[in-house]
Structure formats: C-alpha cells, structure tokens
Amino acid sequence: MGFSSQHPAKLALTLLLFVLCILLAVNYGELKPAAEIDWMDILGEGSSLAVVIAWLLLVLYSRPAGPVTNCLYVGSLLLVLSYQLNLLDEFFHYPASHRLLSWLESIPAPVGMLILTLGLLGWHKEQRFINRQLASRELHLRHYQLLDPLTQLYQPEYLLAVLKRELELQQQHQQPFCLALIDISQFGRFNREQGMAAADLLLQQLSELTLLQFRPGDLVCRYSGDKFVILMPQSNQAVAQSLVQNALRELSLYLPTQLHWTITEITAAQQLNQPQRLLSQLWHQLQKQKQQQTQWSLV
Ligand SMILES: Nc1nc2c(ncn2[C@@H]2O[C@H](COP(=O)(O)OP(=O)(O)OP(=O)(O)O)[C@@H](O)[C@H]2O)c(=O)[nH]1
C-alpha cells in the first residue's frame, strides 16, 4: 500500500503548495542575472530541499493515517516550503514591498521543526508500545518448549521471565499489575480417592477453563502440581479481584473441587525487582490464608 492510495489528499496538498510557491516567486520576484547566481548555494539549498522532500514522502509512504502521521507530515511540509522558498530566492529578487515571501522563507522552518519533533516523540512512544507487543509475542514463540506437557500451560521458568520484563516495564510506566495464585484444595486426597488419571484430567480441565476465563494479555501458568499463577498486566487489585472471582464462579459450575486463591497487587512504589521473591511472597500469603481459612471459594 503506497502513499498514493493511503494519503492522496496530503500528496495533492503538497503538490499544490509546491506549485503555489513557484507561482508566487515568479509573479512577485524578478529573475536574477546569471552572473548573480551562486551555484554553490543552490547546491546546498537544493540538497536540503531534496532531503526534506524525501522525509515527507517516506512519512506518507510508510505511515498509517493518524495524529502522529499528521504531525510528521505538517512538520516536514513546512520544512519543504521553507527550503523551497530559500532555493527560489537564489533565482529571484523580491521587491522590498513584498515582505511576505521573506517571512514565508524564515517562519515555517522553526515551526516545522517543532511540529516534526512532536511527531517524532509520538512515533517513539508508538514504537515502544509495538516493541512491547512484539517482545511478548516473540517470547511466546521462542518458549514453546517451556509448556507444561500435561496442561499445555506455561511452566514457572517462563513465568519468571515474563515477570522480570513486567517488573521492568512497570517501573517505567507506573502501572500496577496483579498476580493471583490458585490452588486446588485437598488435591492429594482427590488423587488417592479418584486415581491419578482422574486427577490429571481435573488438572487439564481446570487449565483449559482458566485460560478461557482470562483476557488475551493475561498469562496463566502452572506453578506447581496443583497450583496456578495468573499474571494480569495493567490491572489493579479491584480489576484482578473481579476477574478471578468471575473465573472461579465459572469454574465452580464445571469442576468437582474446592479452590483456594490469593491476589497480590504489584505497584512501582514497592520497588520490587526479584520475580522469585514476589512468587514466594504470594505462596506464603496463600499458605497463611489456607491456615486461617478466611478466604476461599467453595466449588
Ligand atoms: N495427578 C497428578 N497429581 C499431581 C501432579 N503433580 C502433583 N500432584 C499431586 O498434587 C498433590 C499436591 O499436594 P499438596 O500441595 O499438599 O496439595 P493438597 O493435597 O491439595 O493440599 P491442600 O492444598 O493443603 O488442600 C500431591 O498429592 C501430588 O502428588 C500431576 O501432575 N498429576
């Protein structure tokens, strides 16, 4: 998809203004005699103009429509017009009564630079967001060998890697994320009474149903035998609590078991940078809750 189909109006406006500048110079200016023309200046200003035209075309060629593209386009268009008038200045004298052309030569350049810089900042932010998405997808693709063979959920090694990245991102963006730990109560007993095969099936069903209950960006992991960790990026405790409660309500309709669970909200202010410590904290929290039997969901 080229610029001609994506941004035809912007391209047409550029051509129109380009022609208008030439007409203004021809109409109000007086052609300089050949002896007055400085070819070195023309070479320098001509190359600058060629470069900013290339910027503008690259923006129109490679960028989708949107506010960042508009900033980049307007910024480079102002630069093109300013450099074009500078170049025309090498060929034409303007009468003192026509100050407009000299203003048009000098004012758009700094304004264009400023708008272009704002556009580049927007592009930088956009790119960081895209990189984050790609990094997450790449991690998923590269680490398929870290899937647990029974449940096809990720193993703790993968969770640790994602958690490390999530903690780094969180320190930069100050957005909380949450971790939930879910544990099947009396799974040992279920194993003994129903047999290994039935217990394995329960683990598989729980995994599949849990995956369905969370959002595409959440990570569900088999942490150990009958314990599952869910990482919920960009979520505070209230959001995570409602996600987990909804999930457990759904799970309770299908599974013949009880679940213990706990949630921890991680904020940038906590200055946590060790995923392992975070998980053991979650683990101890769950053990404490199990002992107190204060928070658990009956299925
Ligand atoms: N069928 C099956 N059982 C497993 C697997 N991995 C671990 N287990 C069993 O899961 C049980 C985990 O025991 P605990 O962590 O004490 O959990 P629990 O029996 O649910 O005890 P509470 O959580 O305190 O209620 C043990 O009996 C393990 O043998 C597995 O892959 N398949």
Ligand as a Chemical Component Dictionary entry (heavy atoms), coordinates in Angstrom:
data_LIG
# 
_chem_comp.id                   LIG 
_chem_comp.type                 NON-POLYMER 
_chem_comp.pdbx_formal_charge   0 
_chem_comp.three_letter_code    LIG 
# 
loop_
_chem_comp_atom.comp_id 
_chem_comp_atom.atom_id 
_chem_comp_atom.alt_atom_id 
_chem_comp_atom.type_symbol 
_chem_comp_atom.charge 
_chem_comp_atom.model_Cartn_x 
_chem_comp_atom.model_Cartn_y 
_chem_comp_atom.model_Cartn_z 
_chem_comp_atom.pdbx_ordinal 
LIG N1  N1  N 0 -2.499 -36.464 39.222 1  
LIG C1  C1  C 0 -1.483 -35.622 39.440 2  
LIG N2  N2  N 0 -1.181 -35.279 40.700 3  
LIG C2  C2  C 0 -0.159 -34.405 40.886 4  
LIG C3  C3  C 0 0.590  -33.880 39.839 5  
LIG N3  N3  N 0 1.525  -33.050 40.341 6  
LIG C4  C4  C 0 1.374  -33.037 41.681 7  
LIG N4  N4  N 0 0.361  -33.862 42.021 8  
LIG C5  C5  C 0 -0.166 -34.156 43.357 9  
LIG O1  O1  O 0 -0.734 -32.972 43.865 10 
LIG C6  C6  C 0 -0.746 -33.043 45.282 11 
LIG C7  C7  C 0 -0.330 -31.701 45.818 12 
LIG O2  O2  O 0 -0.354 -31.786 47.187 13 
LIG P1  P1  P 0 -0.482 -30.523 48.124 14 
LIG O3  O3  O 0 0.379  -29.439 47.545 15 
LIG O4  O4  O 0 -0.223 -30.938 49.515 16 
LIG O5  O5  O 0 -1.957 -30.050 47.944 17 
LIG P2  P2  P 0 -3.323 -30.614 48.529 18 
LIG O6  O6  O 0 -3.329 -32.098 48.685 19 
LIG O7  O7  O 0 -4.338 -30.048 47.603 20 
LIG O8  O8  O 0 -3.411 -29.948 49.920 21 
LIG P3  P3  P 0 -4.079 -28.540 50.272 22 
LIG O9  O9  O 0 -3.745 -27.624 49.124 23 
LIG O10 O10 O 0 -3.410 -28.119 51.542 24 
LIG O11 O11 O 0 -5.529 -28.746 50.397 25 
LIG C8  C8  C 0 0.213  -34.183 45.681 26 
LIG O12 O12 O 0 -0.540 -35.256 46.123 27 
LIG C9  C9  C 0 0.897  -34.557 44.350 28 
LIG O13 O13 O 0 1.173  -35.934 44.257 29 
LIG C10 C10 C 0 0.245  -34.292 38.500 30 
LIG O14 O14 O 0 0.832  -33.868 37.508 31 
LIG N5  N5  N 0 -0.789 -35.160 38.353 32 
# 
loop_
_chem_comp_bond.comp_id 
_chem_comp_bond.atom_id_1 
_chem_comp_bond.atom_id_2 
_chem_comp_bond.value_order 
_chem_comp_bond.pdbx_ordinal 
LIG N1  C1  SING 1  
LIG C1  N2  DOUB 2  
LIG C1  N5  SING 3  
LIG N2  C2  SING 4  
LIG C2  C3  DOUB 5  
LIG C2  N4  SING 6  
LIG C3  N3  SING 7  
LIG C3  C10 SING 8  
LIG N3  C4  DOUB 9  
LIG C4  N4  SING 10 
LIG N4  C5  SING 11 
LIG C5  O1  SING 12 
LIG C5  C9  SING 13 
LIG O1  C6  SING 14 
LIG C6  C7  SING 15 
LIG C6  C8  SING 16 
LIG C7  O2  SING 17 
LIG O2  P1  SING 18 
LIG P1  O3  DOUB 19 
LIG P1  O4  SING 20 
LIG P1  O5  SING 21 
LIG O5  P2  SING 22 
LIG P2  O6  DOUB 23 
LIG P2  O7  SING 24 
LIG P2  O8  SING 25 
LIG O8  P3  SING 26 
LIG P3  O9  DOUB 27 
LIG P3  O10 SING 28 
LIG P3  O11 SING 29 
LIG C8  O12 SING 30 
LIG C8  C9  SING 31 
LIG C9  O13 SING 32 
LIG C10 O14 DOUB 33 
LIG C10 N5  SING 34 
# 
